[in-house]
Amino acid sequence: MRRAFLSLRFLPCIKVVEKVGHVRGSMIRDSRKFDPSAVDVLNKPRRHREIDPSELLRWAGIREKLVVLDVGCGAGFFTRDAAGMIGPEGRTVGLGTSRGMLQRFAAEGRPSRVLIAQCEEDAYPLQTGSVDVAILGFVLHEAQDPQSVLREVRRILRTEGKVLIVEWAKRNEQRGPQAASRLSPEDVRPLLRRAGFMLDQLRQLGESYYALTAVNVPVYCCPPARAVHF
């Protein structure tokens, strides 16, 4: 099956999810996935105090004129701030598997330079090498196959593009997923390496979260030739 790609050059022409209504779906929900009915907790003041989206995105290198992809964008916690940082020549794309969450995002007001679209967990309707920075905010611990997600992220990133990963610290607490479901930096490092990324930066975000960036390193089919002197 041919994959339909979203055109980043003609972004305003893309039809996005705008209408809010009843969403049909399976009665069985994957317990690892965030419950869309609890979306309001994502915008609580405490979360903004612990994770300042603008400051974190600047730390990750997001700036004007970039193409930014927010995978698992939810109701736009990171997407909205990214859209305000990339300027009129940049573009921001928010993708998610939950149509209900995307509809909530659209209903609350979609910034003009943001495209929202539904996707599969590890298959994104974007061209290879078309994105400068990808955001994975609380995505990997929910993924059925984190390695496959990272491979797809690497595909859509340009060479030396970055991925920003935000995850729960691996600890027991009353909120968030169980500790056994969380991924520590030590869990994520080998996944990044196998997918073709090089760890760049790592930081703690309060007691409950951490963030890291990794670079899409170029792959050579053979080692560089040595200089020959005559």
C-alpha positions in Angstrom: 0.0 0.0 0.0 1.3 3.4 -0.9 1.6 5.9 2.0 -0.2 9.2 1.6 2.2 12.0 2.6 1.2 15.4 4.0 2.8 18.2 2.1 4.7 20.6 4.4 5.1 23.1 1.6 1.3 23.5 1.1 0.3 23.0 4.7 -2.7 25.5 4.7 -4.3 23.3 2.0 -4.4 20.2 4.2 -7.7 19.3 5.7 -7.4 18.8 9.5 -9.6 17.5 12.2 -12.0 20.3 13.1 -15.4 18.9 14.1 -16.0 17.6 17.5 -18.5 14.8 18.0 -18.9 11.2 19.0 -15.9 9.0 18.3 -16.6 5.4 17.6 -14.0 2.9 18.7 -13.2 -0.4 20.4 -14.7 -0.9 23.9 -11.3 -2.4 24.9 -8.6 0.2 25.6 -4.9 -0.5 25.9 -4.1 0.1 29.6 -0.8 1.7 28.6 -2.5 4.4 26.7 -3.5 7.7 28.3 -7.3 7.9 28.8 -8.6 10.7 26.5 -11.5 11.4 29.0 -8.8 12.6 31.5 -7.4 15.2 29.1 -7.9 18.0 31.5 -5.1 16.8 33.8 -2.6 17.5 31.0 -3.1 21.3 31.5 -3.1 21.5 35.2 -0.9 24.3 36.7 1.3 21.8 38.5 2.3 20.2 35.2 3.2 23.6 33.7 5.3 24.4 36.8 7.2 21.1 36.5 7.5 21.2 32.7 7.8 24.6 31.2 7.1 23.8 27.5 8.7 26.9 26.1 11.8 26.7 28.1 12.2 22.9 27.4 11.7 23.4 23.7 14.3 26.2 23.6 16.7 23.8 25.4 16.0 21.3 22.7 17.0 23.8 20.0 13.6 24.7 18.6 13.7 28.1 16.9 12.4 30.1 13.9 12.1 28.6 10.4 12.2 24.9 11.6 9.7 22.1 10.8 8.7 20.6 14.1 6.7 17.3 14.6 4.9 16.6 17.9 4.2 12.8 18.0 1.4 12.0 20.3 0.5 15.7 20.6 -2.6 15.1 22.7 -4.4 18.4 23.3 -1.3 20.4 22.3 0.7 20.8 25.5 4.0 21.1 23.5 2.5 21.8 20.0 1.1 25.2 20.9 4.4 26.5 22.3 6.4 25.1 19.4 4.1 26.9 17.0 4.8 30.2 18.7 8.6 29.7 18.4 9.1 28.7 14.8 7.9 32.0 13.3 6.0 32.6 10.0 8.4 30.5 7.9 8.3 27.5 10.2 5.8 24.7 10.4 4.4 22.5 13.3 2.7 19.2 12.8 0.8 17.4 15.6 0.1 13.7 15.1 -1.8 11.3 17.3 -3.6 8.0 17.3 -6.6 9.2 19.3 -9.1 11.1 17.2 -10.9 12.3 20.3 -7.7 14.0 21.6 -7.1 15.6 18.2 -10.7 16.8 18.1 -10.3 18.4 21.6 -7.1 20.1 20.3 -9.0 21.5 17.3 -12.0 22.6 19.4 -9.8 24.6 21.8 -8.3 26.6 18.9 -5.6 25.3 16.5 -2.7 27.8 15.8 -2.6 28.9 12.2 0.8 27.3 11.5 -0.2 23.9 13.0 -1.5 20.9 11.1 -3.1 18.1 13.2 -3.7 14.7 11.7 -4.4 11.2 12.9 -1.7 8.5 12.4 -0.7 5.0 13.4 1.7 4.6 16.3 4.7 3.9 14.1 3.7 5.2 10.7 3.6 8.9 10.0 2.2 10.5 6.8 5.4 12.6 6.3 8.1 12.5 3.8 11.5 11.1 4.6 13.9 13.7 5.9 11.3 16.4 6.1 11.4 17.3 9.8 14.0 19.3 11.8 12.9 18.4 15.4 10.5 15.7 16.6 8.9 15.7 20.0 8.0 12.5 21.8 6.3 13.7 25.0 5.3 10.7 27.2 5.0 8.5 24.1 7.6 5.7 24.4 6.3 4.2 27.6 2.9 3.8 26.0 4.1 2.3 22.7 3.6 -1.3 21.9 7.0 -1.3 20.1 9.2 1.7 21.2 12.0 0.6 18.9 9.6 0.8 15.9 8.5 4.3 16.9 12.1 5.5 17.1 12.9 4.0 13.7 9.9 5.9 12.2 11.0 9.1 13.9 14.5 8.8 12.5 13.0 8.2 9.0 11.2 11.5 8.9 14.0 13.5 10.5 16.6 15.2 8.4 20.3 14.1 8.9 21.5 15.6 12.2 17.9 16.5 13.1 16.9 16.1 16.8 14.4 14.2 18.8 13.2 15.5 22.2 12.0 12.7 24.5 10.1 13.6 27.7 9.3 10.7 30.0 8.3 9.8 33.6 11.1 9.0 36.0 11.2 5.4 36.9 9.8 5.7 40.5 6.7 4.8 42.5 4.3 7.6 43.0 0.5 8.1 43.2 0.1 9.7 39.8 1.1 8.6 36.4 1.8 5.1 35.1 3.1 2.3 37.4 6.9 2.3 37.8 7.2 -1.0 35.9 5.7 0.6 32.9 8.0 3.6 32.9 11.3 3.9 30.9 14.4 5.2 32.6 17.2 7.0 30.6 19.1 3.7 30.9 16.2 1.9 29.2 15.9 4.5 26.4 19.7 4.7 25.5 20.0 1.3 23.8 16.7 1.9 21.9 18.1 5.2 20.6 21.4 3.6 19.7 19.8 0.8 17.8 17.5 3.2 15.9 20.5 5.3 14.7 20.5 8.1 17.2 23.3 9.6 19.4 22.4 10.9 22.8 22.9 14.6 23.1 21.6 16.1 26.3 19.9 14.7 29.5 18.2 16.6 32.3 15.8 16.0 35.2 12.5 17.8 35.4 11.6 17.9 39.1 11.1 14.5 40.8 8.7 12.9 38.3 10.1 13.6 34.8 13.2 13.8 32.7 14.0 15.0 29.2 16.7 14.1 26.7 17.6 15.0 23.2 19.3 12.7 20.6 20.7 13.4 17.1 19.9 11.5 13.9 23.5 10.6 13.0 24.4 9.9 9.3 25.0 6.3 8.3 27.8 5.5 5.9 27.8 2.4 3.8 31.6 2.2 4.2 34.3 4.0 6.2 35.7 7.2 4.8 38.6 6.5 2.5 42.1 7.4 3.8 44.1 10.1 2.1 46.6 8.7 -0.4 49.9 10.5 -0.6 52.1 10.2 -3.7 
